[in-house]
Amino acid sequence: MNKIKKATMALCLSMALLLGLSATAFAAEPATTKSVTETVSASSVSQRSNNYGYGVAINSSRWTTFATSTTGFNCYVYVYSLNAYPGATTHIRMLGKNGNVLWTAYDAMPFRSENNFWCGPDVYTIQAMTSAGGSSIYSHQGQPNN
């Protein structure tokens, strides 16, 4: 009798586990969009002309672009560097419309840090490079440092 109880209990537990792991999930239907007429202001054009990188891989062998603008940034840019190598720093440089170097800061960001950089209207490209190892760069429009 005891053997039958154990076998029945084991069968019930395995069935419960099997049913629990085989749940079906469905993706949501895509949202329908409606056409909306909007008035475009100068600030919204500026925001849409700036392209920020999310998780851009950089290394110590070359400069890598992580943010670009078609009209010049003219805003603060928030940058977070997730260095994989302890003790490594991140170098930042800004380029003009024709690719000329406007500003470079070596060791601008210590290991795994964040900062807001002012990028004037003459800055069209922002690049980064690590002092050693690799990193990922995350960026978006930022706020002034307090």
Disulfide bonds with the S-S distance in Angstrom:
none
